[in-house]
Amino acid sequence: MKQNKPSVLLTMDKEAEIRAQGFAAVCGIDEAGRGPLAGPVVAAAVILPDGIELPGVNDSKKITEKKREVLFDFVKEHALAWGIGEASEAEIDEINILQATFLAMRRAVDALQISADFALVDGNRISGLDIPSECVIGGDGKVLSIAAASILAKVTRDHYMREMAKQYPQYGFEKHKGYGTKAHYAAIEQYGICPLHRKTFLKKVLNK
């Protein structure tokens, strides 16, 4: 009989390593929504208690939507502090997606109920934070506070896109969350774009 693979329990080893250097409040940061054709890019920052275990918390992309919803509340309940920041589709068009992602991350850190003094950031680039930081490639699958942030960012954005689907039902945002699926492109072809769409991501379509 095939056995289920046990879920990986992420640790706070990296956060402990940073705290050993003299930092008191280490936050993990991740974002959701860099790639979609519509909607904001959303970032989250999370500070967790020293040594906490959060079974099931991992890279949001490796978790089912149903489980993410449960873990969303679980993370908020157990975190010392958490913050959400976003950059709108208009800001993405104005300053580009990379800079908008950095902006959302800064806003997430600013929204923390406790001031962080160090940030662990998923990916390989960060800019503009007012605190020292370190990038961790694949951090959402390695560092517990980053994984927690990935869940908050993803679920927050999904909730928003589901709400926007009520306002713009013709696009199916509740299904694809703004990503460039066949159905989404077909809807744009039929109805044109709406205020949620990122014009810089749709130049070829708009120039037809």
N, C-alpha and C positions, 0 to 999 in steps of 0.2 A: 504494500500500500504506500502510495506517495505521501510523504510528510510535508507539511507546510514549512517553508523556510522561516526560521525565527527572525523577527524584526530586529534590526540593529539598534542598540541602545546608545545613542550619542552621549558623549560625556562633556564635562566642562573643563577638560584638560587645558585647552587653549586659553580660556578665560583665566584659569588659575595661573598659567604662565605669565600672562600680562599683569595680573594683580601682584605677582611676586616681584615685579619691577617697580612696585610702589603705587600703582593705580587702584583706585577704590571702586569706581563704578564703570564697568566695562559693558558696553552695549554691542549687540549684534545687529547688523543692518542688511536688509535684502530688499529687492524690488520685484514688482510684477507688472507686466504690460509694456515691455519695451517694443515688442514686435507687432502688436495689433495695428489695424488700419484705423481704428476708432477708439475713443475714450482716453482717459488720462493714464499716465504712468504713476503707480502708487508704490511708496516705500514704507517700510516699518522699521522701527528701532526697538529693541527689547533688552532690558537689564534683568537678569535672573539672579535669584538668591544663590549664594556660594554652595556648590556641591549638589544642587538639586538634580533629581532624575525626573524626566518627563517621558515616560514610555509612549512610544508611537510617534513622537515628534521627530520629523525628518524633513528632507527636501520636499516642499509642497508638491512638486511634480511627480513624486513617487507615491503619493497618497491619493486615495479616491476622494471625490468631491464630498461624499457623505462623511467620511472620516475627518476631512479638513474642517468641516463645520463643527464637529464635536471638539476637535483640538483647538479651534479658534477660541472658544470660550475657556477651555482648559488652560491655555497659555496665558490669557488675560487674567485669569483667576490666580495663577501661581507666580506671575512675574512681579518683580519689585516695581517695575515701571515699564510702560510701553507707549510708543507714539506712532502716529500715522501721518505721513506727508504725501502730497501729490502734486503733480504738475499737469496742467490741463492740456488738451489737444491744441489750444491756441498758443500756449507757451512752447509746446513741442515744435510747432510750425515756426515759431519766432526764433528759438535759440538752438534747435536741433535736439534729437532724442537723447544723445549722450549728456548734453548740458542740462536738459530737463530732468534726466534721471538723477544727476548730482543735486539739482535743486530740490527734488522730492526727498532725497535722503537728508539734506540739511533740514528741511521742514520736519521730517520725522524725528530727528534728534532734538530739535527745538521744542517739539511737542511732548517730550518725555516729562513725566511728573517729577523725576529726580534727574539732576544734571549729570550727564555722563562725562567722564574725563578721558575715555579712550574708546575707540570704535573698531570693531572687527567687521570688515565689509566683504560681502560675497563678490567674487570677481577679481579682476586684475587692475582696476583703475578707480580712483576716487579723487575728487577735487572739491575744495571750498569748505571743508569741515573746519570748525573752529577748535577742534580737539585733535590730539594725535590719533593716528589710525594705521591699520595694517590690512591689506587686502589678502583674502584667502581664496584661491581658485578652487571652485567646487565646495566652498564653505558651507553651503546650505545642506550638504550631505556629510559634513565633518564636525561642525561646531554647533553646539546645542542652541546658543542664543541666536545664531544666524538662521538656523532651521526654524526656530520659533518665529523669527521675523518674516521668513518666507511664507509661512502659513498666514500670518496676520495680513500681509500685503496682498496675497493672492485672494483670500476670502473677502477682504474689504473691497477689492476691485470687482470681484465677481458679483457681490451684492449690488454694487453701483450699476454695473452693466445690466443686471436683471431689472433694476428699477427703470433704467433708461429704455429698456425694451417695451415698457408700458407706454412710454411717450412716443417711441418710434417703432411700432410693432412690425412694420414692413421689412425690417432688416434682420430679424432673428437674433438680436444681441444676447437673448437669454440662453441661446444654444452655443454660439461660437465666441461670445464675449468680445467681439470686435476683431477677432483674428481673420486672416484672409482666406476663408474657406471658399469652395466653389459657390455655395449658396449665397455667401455674403457678396461676392463679386457679381453674381447674377442679380441680386437685389439692387446693388449700386447701378448696374447697367439699366435696370428697369426704372428706378425711382430717383436716380442721381444721388448726391451726397446730402447728409444732414449736418447740423452744427457739431456733432460729435466726431465727425471724420477728420483725420489728419491729412490736410491737403498735400503736405510734402511727401506723404507715403503713397499718394494716388496721382502723381504727376502724369504718368502714362495714360491712365484712365481719363483724367481731366483734359488732356491734350488731344484726345481722339477727335 
